[in-house]
Amino acid sequence: MVKIDKLLASCLSEIEKCDSLKKIESIKNVIFGKNGKITQVMDELRRLDKEGKRKLGAEINFVKDEITRHLDLKHSKLQSREINKRLESEFVDVSAPARPRSFGKIHPLTKVAEEIENILSYYGFVCADGPDLENEYYNFTALNMPDHHPARTMHDTFYINVPSGEKGRYLLRTHTSPIQIHSMLANTPPYRFFSIGRVYRSDSDATHTPMFTQVEGLVVEKNVGFAHLKWIITNFLKKFFAVKDLSIRLRPSFFPFTEPSAEVDLNYEIKNGEIVFGRGDKWLEICGGGVVHPNVLRHGNVNPDKYQGIAFGFGVERLTSLKYGVPDLRGYFESDERWRNAFGFHHVF
């Protein structure tokens, strides 16, 4: 059995010797990949008794945290070095005439979507897309929603007044989850997908709009579970809100497409009239997720006896409002120049 301290020393040595961002990604696969060093050590847990599993498990978690911390530090260092090299090689003639000023500003949702894409791509997720116009099969049935589910009713869903197809009535998708089914059918596991897109529900007030934006993530692998889901959500929130430490709370919930399911709360406090995440003992609901239901995997042509899945979803407008202080969701879609001037971002950002 490989000694855990020797494994840590070996991995940290490889990270220290790394001299490019491309090699960092290669090292991550060698350490955390399907046949990586950590995976091989974790396989040894099956041969240990309860006390041995507890001891080795704690050591493995410590090693994983240390390796991840050093990978992040090395990635930041190499990224800064490449930026500095580029700045040194580029020449700017300060005496040249100024460029015409750009009109307009970047919409907050566009900026946040780019931030989300950068974070999830860092963790190995690939962007997937799908149609806004869906049918009942992909929007409900394939996601384990029975015929009597309340989300199928007319007062919740925008149905299209055209003849039904082979897979049921046509509608504006009520969530981005149908993209998961399309992606599973078009690919062979293991894989990690995320999607960002508009969704439509018959609801409108200060905290709800008939059209809004969701981001969802899906992981389908042989050995993935709730602990991985918690790790992904925690680290995503750390990077998104730019805090080094925070706490999340998982509350049991129910979603037809995951079992078990949970709603996730993020800790915060109010300081000088502003919300500060990662501190305090107050809790705010931030997202939902769970282990993908076997029926959903089957609809995606995945064998649930061989693979498991985890999925999570955020409201992009909610994330944007919490990070940048936008008080009313309706302003995102009203095309008010005064609103864009107040909350928009200049092109340099």
N, C-alpha and C positions, 0 to 999 in steps of 0.2 A: 504494500500500500504506500502510495506517495505521501510523504510527510507534508502536512499542510504548511508548515513554516518554510520548507524548501520550495514548495509550489509558489508561495507568495513572493519569496525572494527572486525566483526565476522570472515570474511575470513582471515584477517591478523593474528588473534588469532589462527585459526586452522593451518595456515602455520607455525607459530612460535612454536607450540606444536609438529609439525611433527618431528619424529626421525629416519626416514628411507626413502630411495629413492623410495621404493615400495609405501609407504604411500603418498609421493608427487604426484605420478601418480593418486592415488585414490582421493586425494583432488582436482586435476585438473578436474577430471570428475564430482565431486560434484559441482564445481563452474562453469565450462564452458561446461559441457556435455549437452546432448539433453534436459534433465529435470533439468539442473543445476540452481543455484541461479541467475546467470547473465541472463540466458535465460528467467527465470520467470519474472525478472524485465523488460526485453526488451519487453515481451508480453504486458506489460501495456502501451507501447507507442501507441498502436492502439486505446486506449480509450481517448487519449488526443487531445487537439486542437493543432494548428500549433505552438504556442508559448510554450505550455507545452511540446510538442515533442522536440523542440529545446533545452529547458532547461534541461529536463531529459536526452536527448541524450548526451549532453555535460558532464553531471555528470557521466553517465554510462561509457563513453569513458575514463574519468579520473580514475574511479575505476578499469576498466579493465587494464589500463596501470600500475597502482600501484600494483595490484595483480600479474600481469605478472612479474614485476620487483622483487617483493619479492619472487615469486616462483623460478625465476632464481638464486637469491642470495642464497636461502635456498638449492636449488639443488646443487649449486657449493660447498657450505659449507659441506653438507652431503657427497658429492662425495669425497672431500678432506679428510674428517674424515675416510671414509672407506679405502681409499688408505693408509693413515697413519697407520691404524690398521693392514692392511696387511703387510706393511713394518716392523712394530714392531714384527709381529709374524713369519716372515720369517728370517731364519738364513743363512748368506752367509759366507762360509769358505774362507777367502781371501788367505789362504796358499795353497789352492787346485790348481792343475795344470790348466792353462788357457785352455779354449776350442779352438778347431781349428777355424781359422778365416773363416767366411762365405764368399762364392763367390757370386759375382754379387750384384746388387742394386735393390731396389724397383723402378719400373717404375713410373714416375710422374702421369700418368693416373690412376694407381692402387691406389696410395695414395689419389688422389683427389676424386676418386669414393668412397673410404672409408669415407672420410670427409663428402661428400654429403649424404651418407647413414646414418651416425650418426646424422646429423642435421635434415634431414627429418623424421627419426624415432622418434626423440625427439618431433616433432610436430604431432605424431600420424599416420604417413604414413607407409604403409606396402609395402614391395618390391614385384613387380610382374615381370614376365618374359614372353617372347614369342619367336617364331621362327624367324631366320634371313630370311628364305625363305618364302615368303608370296604369296598371290594371289591378283588380282586386287580388289576383293570385300573388303577385310579387309584393304588393303593399301590405296584405293581410295574411292570406292563407299560408304562404311559404314561411311566414314569420310566426307561425303557431297561434294565430288569432282565429278563434272559432267564428262561425257565422253570426252568433248572437253577441259578439263583442261590441260594446257601446261605441268604439271608435269608428265602426262602419256606418253609423247612423247619419242621416242627412244633415243634422244640425251640427255635426262635428267635421264633416268631410265635404269638399267641393267635388261633386260628381259632374262629369261632362255629359251633356245631353246628346249623346250619339248612341247608335246600337251597340250592345255589348259584344265583346269578342269571345274567343274560345276560353279565355282565362278570366272572364267576368267583366263587370262594368269598368269603364275608364274613369280616371280621377286624377286630380293633382295630388302628388305624393304627400302624405301627412308626416313623413319622416324620411331621413336618408338611408334607413335600414334596407330598403330594397336593393340598394347598390351592393350590399353585402352578398345577397343571393346571386346577383349577376356576376360578381367577382369570383365567388366560389365556383360557379358553374363554368367559368371561363379559364380557371386555373387549377393546378394540382398542388395540394398542400405539401410542405408547410409554407405559410405566407403571412404577411402582415400588410393590411390595407388601411387607409384612412380616406375619408371623403368629406368634402365641405360643399354644401349646397343649400339652395332655397327649399323650404318646405311650406305647406299651406294648411291652415286650419281655420275654421269659422269662429274666430275669437278676436276681440279688439278692445283694449283699454290701455292704461298707462304702462302695464307690465306685460301685455300680450298684443300681438299684431296678427292679422290674417296671413301675412307672409313673414317668415323669419328665416334665420340661417342656422343650420346644425353642422357640427363636426362629429363624426363617429370613427372609432377605431375598431379593428377586428384582427385578432391573432388566432391562427389555427395551427397548432403544432402537436407533437405527441405528448409532451410533458409540460403542460401549461395549466395554471389554475388560479385560484383567487389571490394567492400571495403575489403572483406576477401582476395581476390586475392592480392591486394596491400599490405595488412598486412603480408601475408605469404612471398611474394617476398622480402619485405623490411627486415624482420627479418632473412630470409635465408641469404641475402647478408651481413647483420651485423655480423652474426656468421661466415660465410665463410671467409670474409676478415678481421675478428677480429677488427672491428671498432664499437665504441659505438653509433655513430650517423652518418647518411648519408641521402642523399636526392635522390629520384627517380622521374623520369618524365615519364608520360604515354602519348604516342603519338598515336592517332587513326590509326589503320591499318586494314588490311583485311586478315583473314585466313578462309578458307571454313568451318572449323570445330568449330569455335567460332564466336559468335555475341552477343554483340560487342567485338571487338578485339583491342589489343594495343601492341605496341612495347615499351619496358621499357629501359630508359636511367639511368645511374648512374653518379652522380657528382664526379669530381676529379680535381686535380691540379698536375702540374709537379714541383717537388721540388728536387733540386740537381740532376737533370737528371733522377729521378725516379717518377713513377706515385703513387699518394697518393689518395686513395678513401675516400669519406666522407667529403672532403674539396674542396674549389674552386668553380668556376662557369662554368667549362667546363663539357661537357656531353659525355658519351660513351654508345652506345647501348650494352645492356647486355643480353636481353632475350625477349621473346614474350609470350603472354597469352591472356586469355579472358574468357567469359562466354560460356560454351559448347552449341553448336547449338542444338535446339530441335530435328532435324533430326538425329544427332549423338546419342542422348539419346535414341531415338526410335530404332535405329539399335542395341543399347546395351540392348534392352528390358527394358528400364526405361521409366516410364510415365512422360513426361515433364510438365504435369499439376500438378504433385504431387512433383516432385523433380527438383532441379536445379543443375548445375555443373559448376565448374571452372577448368581451365587447364592452365599449364604454361610449358615452355620448355627452357632448356639451352644447349649450346654446351660445352661439358666437356673439350675439347681441348682449347677452348677460355677461360674458367674459369681458367684452369691450367696455360695458358700462361700469363694471367693478374696477377695471384697471385705469380707465381714463375719466371716470366721473360723469358719465352721460346720464341724466336723471330720468329721461322718458324715452321708451323704445320707439314711439311713433315718429320721433324726429329723424330716425335713420332713413325713412322712406318718403318724407314729405318734400324733398328737393327745395328746401328753404336755404337761400344763400347765407342768411344771417346765422343759421344753425351750422352750416359748413365752415363759415369763418370762425365760429366759436370752438368747434370740436375737430375740424379738419387738420391735416398734417401737411406741412410744406414738403416739396419734392425731395429736399435734401435729407429727410428723415427716413 
